[in-house]
Amino acid sequence: MTSPFIARPELLDADPRTATGRPVRWGVVATGAIAATVTADLAQLPDAVLQAVSSRRADKAAAFADQFGFAASYSDTGEQLGYQALLADPEVEVVYVATPHAQHAEVVRAALTAGKSVLCEKPVTINAREAQELVDLARERGLFLMEALWTRFLPAMQRALQIAASGEIGTVHWVTAEVAFPAPLDPTARIWARADGGGALLDLAVYPLLWAWGTLGLPDSVSAVGTLNAEGVDAQNALTLSYASGAQAQLTTSLLARSPHTAMVCGSEGWVRATGPDSVYRPTRLDVQAGDAEVRTEEFELIGSGYVHELREVTRCLQQGLAESPVMPLEHSLATMRLLDGVRAQLGVVYPNDL
């Protein structure tokens, strides 16, 4: 099987810190933890210019700009929101959106309307309806849009997909992947807030799903069970993906339990397993067993926090005038949101954005 997730070999072998073309001027919307982590990696790209950052509060925007060296910072005023001021900056070419999930559609829509290209944190929206609206708008305006599923671009992830597609482990029949950590039960925290699209599914499920979809394709059916809290946010869920071939995948995410964050792809002739800390979403080591051969281990360098590879992809696409990434196409984001909509329907999770 040839996986549509696998990048061209020349992209896999290149150092993402090597410039691939003209300077690209970035804006960052939000100043939370993920924005800081991604921006630190963005600063490693020599052809990325840190142009502007926005926050609701002026002090936070200014501190973030000082920390990373942005040329400008914007915040909410009586006349406009901080991100609106950033989008009005003519020097900003592409915007990285790091707001809570429920705000993605609003901010991305405004960015595209303002003529900016967009890299939006996963999940790209709360539901498939919102995602389709954004994709339609991006295509109508000929602007680049990509969901920031950074794990997809990591060398170890790409290598695992290559191994599975090569036939070395035979026909893939079974995939298992999980990610879980106990999140403090704070109803004001984004991860638990229903209004923000909180819960284990939207925050975490894309990682185990990547292992299943990347090696088996989209499932023919999905069966889901889960545990909801009093506010109707999913605290834990287990998905079984079934395929016409008879293959299956078991995917689990949880905000209650602590797990090793692992993934394994099993075929008729062997298996490949991601090992090491946080290997389901930040793999740096693969164990491979095929036929009668002994288990071999392949190791990979982690550059920064691991986001440089997706940032290089966005930069390269903009430099080449592409409207979407061939490694992370918009149709894949739409398919993901449709699948997650179906799971939420089974779990009984409904967000304000759905209404």
C-alpha positions in Angstrom: 0.0 0.0 0.0 1.2 3.5 -0.8 0.4 5.9 2.0 -0.7 9.4 0.9 0.9 10.6 4.1 4.5 10.0 3.0 6.5 13.1 1.9 8.8 13.1 -1.1 12.2 11.6 -0.1 14.1 14.8 -0.7 11.9 16.5 1.9 12.5 13.8 4.4 16.3 14.0 4.1 16.5 17.8 4.2 17.4 19.7 7.4 14.3 21.8 8.1 16.5 24.6 9.4 17.9 25.2 5.9 16.3 28.0 4.0 14.3 27.0 1.0 13.6 30.4 -0.5 12.6 34.0 0.1 11.8 35.4 3.6 8.2 34.7 4.8 6.7 37.1 7.3 4.7 35.4 10.1 2.0 36.6 12.5 1.1 34.6 15.6 -2.4 34.8 17.1 -2.4 34.1 20.9 0.4 33.9 23.4 -0.4 30.7 25.3 1.9 27.7 25.9 1.5 26.1 22.5 2.1 29.5 20.8 5.4 29.9 22.7 6.6 26.4 21.9 5.8 26.7 18.2 7.3 30.2 17.9 10.5 29.0 19.5 10.8 26.4 16.7 9.7 29.0 14.1 12.6 31.2 15.1 15.0 28.4 14.0 14.0 28.9 10.3 16.4 31.4 8.7 13.8 32.4 6.1 11.0 33.0 8.7 10.5 36.6 9.8 8.7 37.1 13.1 6.6 40.0 12.2 3.7 40.4 14.6 1.9 38.8 17.6 -1.5 39.4 19.1 -3.1 38.9 22.4 -6.2 40.2 24.2 -3.9 41.9 26.7 -1.3 44.5 25.8 1.2 43.4 28.4 1.1 39.8 27.3 1.5 40.7 23.6 4.4 43.0 24.4 6.1 40.4 26.6 5.8 37.7 23.9 7.1 40.1 21.3 10.1 40.9 23.4 10.8 37.3 24.3 10.9 36.1 20.6 11.9 39.3 18.8 8.6 40.2 16.9 8.6 43.5 15.1 5.1 44.4 16.3 2.6 43.4 18.9 -1.2 44.0 19.0 -3.9 43.7 21.7 -7.6 44.4 22.2 -8.7 48.0 22.2 -12.1 49.6 22.3 -12.2 49.7 18.5 -10.9 46.2 17.5 -9.6 42.9 18.8 -5.9 42.2 18.9 -6.0 39.6 16.1 -8.0 42.0 13.9 -5.2 44.6 14.3 -2.6 41.9 13.4 -4.6 40.9 10.3 -4.6 44.6 9.2 -0.8 44.7 9.3 0.3 44.6 5.6 3.7 43.1 6.5 2.1 39.9 7.8 1.9 37.2 5.1 0.9 34.0 7.0 -0.8 33.6 10.4 -0.3 30.8 12.9 -3.6 30.5 14.9 -3.1 29.1 18.4 -6.4 30.1 20.1 -8.7 27.6 21.8 -10.4 25.2 19.4 -13.8 27.0 19.4 -12.2 30.2 18.2 -10.4 28.7 15.2 -13.2 29.1 12.7 -13.7 32.8 13.6 -10.0 33.7 13.5 -9.1 31.7 10.4 -12.1 33.1 8.5 -11.0 36.6 9.4 -7.5 35.9 8.3 -8.5 34.4 5.0 -10.9 37.4 4.4 -7.9 39.7 5.1 -5.9 37.9 2.5 -3.5 36.1 4.9 -2.4 32.5 4.5 -3.0 30.3 7.6 -1.5 27.5 9.7 -4.1 26.6 12.2 -3.6 24.5 15.3 -5.3 21.1 15.3 -8.2 20.4 15.2 -8.7 22.9 12.4 -12.3 23.6 13.7 -14.9 22.2 16.1 -16.8 20.4 13.4 -16.9 19.4 9.8 -19.3 22.2 8.8 -16.9 24.9 10.1 -14.0 23.1 8.4 -15.8 23.0 5.0 -16.6 26.7 5.2 -12.9 27.5 5.8 -11.7 25.2 3.0 -14.2 26.7 0.6 -13.1 30.2 1.5 -9.4 29.4 1.2 -9.9 27.8 -2.2 -12.2 30.7 -3.4 -9.4 33.2 -2.5 -6.5 31.0 -3.6 -4.9 31.3 -0.2 -2.8 28.7 1.6 -4.5 26.9 4.6 -3.1 23.9 6.6 -4.0 22.2 9.8 -1.0 22.0 12.2 -0.8 18.3 12.6 2.9 18.5 13.3 3.5 14.8 14.1 2.7 14.0 10.4 6.0 15.7 9.4 8.4 14.2 11.9 11.1 12.0 10.4 10.3 9.0 12.7 6.6 9.2 11.8 7.4 9.4 8.1 9.8 6.4 8.5 7.2 4.3 10.3 4.7 5.0 7.4 7.4 4.1 4.9 8.1 0.8 6.6 4.4 -0.1 6.8 3.9 0.8 3.1 7.0 -1.1 1.9 5.6 -4.5 2.8 8.5 -5.3 5.1 6.1 -6.2 7.9 3.6 -7.8 5.5 0.0 -6.8 5.3 -1.1 -4.6 8.1 -3.9 -6.1 10.1 -3.9 -4.3 13.4 -2.9 -0.9 14.9 -3.0 0.2 18.5 -2.2 3.7 19.7 -3.0 5.6 22.9 -2.3 8.9 24.6 -3.5 9.8 28.1 -2.6 12.0 31.0 -4.5 13.1 34.1 -5.6 16.7 33.6 -6.5 18.6 36.8 -10.3 18.8 37.0 -10.6 22.6 36.6 -13.8 23.6 34.8 -12.2 26.9 33.8 -9.2 25.3 32.1 -9.4 25.2 28.3 -9.1 21.4 28.1 -12.2 20.9 30.2 -14.3 23.9 29.0 -17.2 22.9 26.8 -17.4 26.4 25.3 -13.7 26.0 24.2 -14.2 22.6 22.6 -12.5 20.8 25.5 -12.2 17.1 26.0 -9.9 14.2 25.2 -11.2 13.6 21.7 -10.6 16.9 20.0 -7.4 17.6 21.9 -5.7 14.2 21.5 -7.4 11.7 19.2 -5.7 13.0 16.0 -2.4 11.5 17.2 -3.5 7.8 17.5 -5.7 8.3 14.5 -2.7 9.3 12.4 -1.1 5.9 13.0 -4.3 4.1 11.9 -5.1 6.2 8.9 -1.5 6.4 7.8 -1.1 2.7 7.6 -4.6 1.3 7.0 -6.5 4.2 5.4 -9.8 5.6 6.5 -12.0 3.0 8.2 -15.3 1.6 6.9 -16.9 2.0 10.3 -16.1 3.4 13.7 -17.4 2.3 17.1 -16.9 4.6 20.1 -17.4 4.5 23.8 -16.4 7.1 26.3 -16.9 8.8 29.7 -18.4 12.3 29.9 -18.1 14.6 32.9 -21.1 16.6 34.3 -20.6 19.3 31.7 -20.8 16.9 28.8 -17.1 17.0 28.0 -15.5 13.7 27.2 -12.9 12.7 29.7 -11.9 9.4 28.1 -12.8 7.5 24.9 -12.0 4.3 23.1 -12.4 4.0 19.3 -12.5 0.8 17.3 -11.9 1.3 13.6 -13.0 -1.5 11.3 -12.0 -2.1 7.7 -13.6 -4.2 4.9 -10.3 -6.2 4.8 -10.9 -7.4 8.4 -8.2 -5.1 9.7 -8.9 -3.2 12.9 -7.4 -0.3 15.0 -7.9 0.4 18.7 -7.3 4.0 19.7 -7.6 5.4 23.2 -7.4 8.9 24.6 -7.9 10.0 28.2 -7.7 13.0 30.5 -8.0 10.7 33.5 -5.3 8.1 33.3 -1.6 8.2 32.7 -0.2 6.1 29.8 3.1 5.5 28.0 1.9 7.2 24.8 2.8 4.4 22.5 1.8 3.2 19.0 2.2 -0.2 17.3 1.5 -1.3 13.7 1.2 -5.1 13.3 1.4 -6.9 10.0 1.4 -10.5 8.8 5.2 -10.6 8.8 6.1 -8.3 11.7 5.6 -5.1 13.5 6.8 -1.5 14.0 6.6 0.1 17.4 7.2 3.7 18.4 9.1 3.8 21.7 10.4 6.4 24.0 8.7 9.3 25.8 5.6 10.6 24.1 6.2 8.4 21.1 2.7 8.4 19.8 3.0 12.1 18.9 6.7 12.9 19.2 8.5 9.6 18.1 12.3 9.6 18.1 12.8 5.8 18.0 11.3 2.9 16.2 11.6 -0.8 17.0 11.1 -3.0 13.9 10.7 -6.8 13.7 10.2 -8.5 10.4 10.1 -12.3 9.7 12.7 -14.2 11.6 15.0 -11.2 12.0 15.9 -9.8 15.3 14.3 -6.5 16.4 16.2 -3.5 15.1 16.0 0.0 16.4 16.1 3.1 14.3 16.7 6.5 16.0 15.9 10.0 14.8 17.0 13.5 15.9 14.4 15.7 17.5 15.0 19.3 16.4 13.7 21.8 18.9 10.3 20.7 20.1 9.5 18.9 16.8 7.5 21.7 15.1 10.2 22.8 12.7 9.2 20.2 10.1 5.6 21.4 9.7 6.8 25.0 9.7 9.3 24.2 7.0 6.5 22.6 5.0 4.3 25.8 5.3 7.3 28.0 4.4 8.2 25.9 1.4 4.6 25.8 0.1 4.3 29.6 0.4 7.6 30.1 -1.4 6.4 27.8 -4.2 3.0 29.5 -4.4 1.1 26.4 -3.3 -2.4 26.8 -1.9 -2.2 23.6 0.2 0.3 21.1 1.4 0.6 17.9 -0.6 1.6 16.1 2.7 -1.3 17.6 4.7 -4.0 18.3 2.1 -7.2 20.0 3.1 -9.3 16.9 2.2 -7.6 15.0 5.0 -8.6 17.7 7.5 -12.2 17.5 6.3 -12.2 13.7 6.5 -10.8 13.9 10.1 -13.5 16.3 11.2 -16.2 14.2 9.7 -14.9 11.2 11.5 -14.7 13.1 14.8 -18.2 14.4 14.3 -19.4 10.8 14.0 -17.6 9.8 17.1 -19.0 12.7 19.1 -22.5 11.7 18.0 -21.9 8.3 19.5 -20.5 9.7 22.7 -23.2 12.4 23.0 -20.7 15.3 23.0 -22.2 18.6 21.7 -20.5 22.0 21.7 -22.0 25.5 21.4 -20.4 25.8 17.9 -22.6 22.8 16.8 -25.8 24.7 17.5 
